[in-house]
Amino acid sequence: MLHKFYPVLPDFEWLERLVPLGLKMVQLRLKDAEAREITRQIAASLELCAAHDCQLIVNDYWREAIELGADFIHLGQEDLAGADLNAIRAAGLKLGISTHSHEELDIALKAGPDYVALGPVYETKLKKMKWPPQGLGRVSEWKSLIRCPLVAIAGITVERAPDVLAAGADSLAVVTDVVTHENPQARVREWLEFVSAYKVRCP
């Protein structure tokens, strides 16, 4: 099950700060770490999330995710090309896949994902993107082309969230609006309040 909002966080220390606030889903996007550190952080994140009834999505490291008993993996297009989908499915992992173009969407759908992510919806300054902002029209288009849930990512803020959901996104993956905020804990609380109010308005 996807939740309306989840942050994408760079390491376990970030999860340790934010998961106890009441997050029900989070993605660990660990980059440029040694093998032992990757294993340590995924294992610690799984333990933390289990203690707080929070779903962990492991980014990229599908081998470690299988080995450590994770149940959700997210792959970018490059990682998807080198992944053993049969092993991922045999281990019972749910699979999310990033897309940025029609060609990538076709590739993703052939893999039978449990969700498709589209980005960047808006301009993001956290990392350099080779794709221009997709916009809300592309969100609506993607929703019409897929049968699985749609995750929107990049440049999404609490203030922009209603428009992105109205355009067809089922879930909002948030990076910059949390990790670069002057008070990430307060911002996550704002997100959780928004999601709670949204559920009341849209049962």
N, C-alpha and C positions, 0 to 999 in steps of 0.2 A: 504493500500500500504506500502510495506517495502522499506526502503532506503538502499543504499549500505553500509552505515556505521552509527552506532549509539553507543554512550557511555552508559555504565551501571554505574549509579552513586548512591552513598550511602545515600544521603539526599538532601533536598530541597536547602540547601545552595550551594551545588555543581551545581545544576540546575541553580540557580540564577546567578552563575558565567559564565556558559558555554552556556546555551541556547541562550542568546542574540547575540552570535557570528555568528549565522546562522544555528544552528542545526535544522534539519527537523524531527528528531526522537530521543527519549531518553528514557531510562528505569530507573525508580526509584526503586532501590533495598534497601529498608529500613529494617534494622534488629534490633531486640531487643529493640523495642520502646513500650511505653505504648499506650493504645488504643486512648487516646485523641491526643497524638502526631502523631500517624499514620494518623488519620483523618485530623489533621491540615496540615501535610506535603503533603498528597495527594491532598487536596483541593487547597493549595497554588501552587503546581506543575501544576495542571490542569489550574489554572488561568494564570500562567506564560506562559505555553505552548500555550494556546489559544491566548495570546497577541502576540506571536511570530510565529504563524502558524507552530507549532512543535507538532508532534504526541507523546503523552505520553503513555508509556507502564508501567502499574503498576505491580510490582512483588509480587506474593503471595496473597496479601490482596484482594481477589475477593469480599468479602462482602462489604468492604468499597468502592471498585471500583464501584460496582453496586449502592450503596447508593449515591455516590457523582457524578455519571453521567460520569464516565470514559468510554472509548470505546475500550480499549485494555488491556488485562491481560496476564501475563506470569506466568506459574505454573511449579514448579519442580515436580518430580515424587511423593514425599511424599504429597505435597499440592494437587496434582491432585487426589490422592486417597481419600482425604477428601472433595473435592470440589463438589458443586451441579452444575453439568454441565447444567442441564435443566434451572436452574435459571440464569446461565451465558448467555446461548443462548437466553433466554426469554428477557433479558435486552439488547440484541443486541451487547454484547461484542465480539470482535475478541479474539481468543485464541492462544497463543504460548505455546509450551511445551518442556521442556528440555529432552534430551535423551543422554545416555552414552553407551548403549549396544543394541543388537538386541532385547532382551526381552523388554527393555524400549521403543524401537521404536514401537514394536507391540502394547504395551499399549497405547502409544501416538496416534497412527493412529486410534485406535478404538474410540478415543474421537473426531475425526474429527477436528483436529487443523487447524488454518489458517496459521501456520508455525510450523516447527520443528526445534529445536536448537540442534546442535551436539557439544559436547566438552568433555574434553579439546582437542582442535586441536593440540596445542603445550603445553609444560610444562608451568605451571603458578605457581608463588610463592605467589600470593595474598592470596590464601587459600589452605588448604590441600585437595587434591583430592584423592579419593580411586580408580580412574580409571587412567591408564597410558595415555600418549598423544595418540590421535587417529590417527593423521597424515593425510596427504593429500589424501592418498588412501581411507581412510574411508570416507572422505568428498565426493569423487566421488561415492563411493558405496552407501552412503545415498541418494545422488541426484538421483541415478538410481532406488531407492526403493520407493520414495515418489512422490506425484503429487503436493503437496503444496510447497511453498518456503522453502528454507533451510538457516538457520542462523548458521554461524560458530562462536564459542566463545572460548576464553582462549589462552593467549600467542600471540595474533595477534597484529602485529605492522604495521605501514605504509609500512615498507620495505617488510614485508611478505604478505601484502594484495594482490598484483597481483597474486601470486601463489595460494592463497586460493580461490580467485574468479575464476581463471582458472580451479581449481579442481572441481568446480561446485557450490560453495556457492553463494547464491543470496544476502546475506547480512552479514555484519561483526559486531558482537557485541563486543565492546572493553571495557575492564576494566583497567587492569594494565597499559597499554600503555598511558592511560590518567591520572588516579588518582594517580599514583606514579611518574609521570613525574615532573621534576623540574620546568617546566613551562607548566601547563596543557592547558592554553589558547592558547599558541603558538602551542602546539601539536594538539589541535583540529583544528586550522587553517590549519595545514599541512594536516590533514585528509580531510578537506573540499576541499582543493586545489586538493588533489589526486582524490576525487570523481568527481569533476568538470572535471578534465582532462580525467578521465576514461570514462565519458559520451561522451566526444568528440571523443575518440578513438573507443568506442563501442556504436554507436547510437542504 
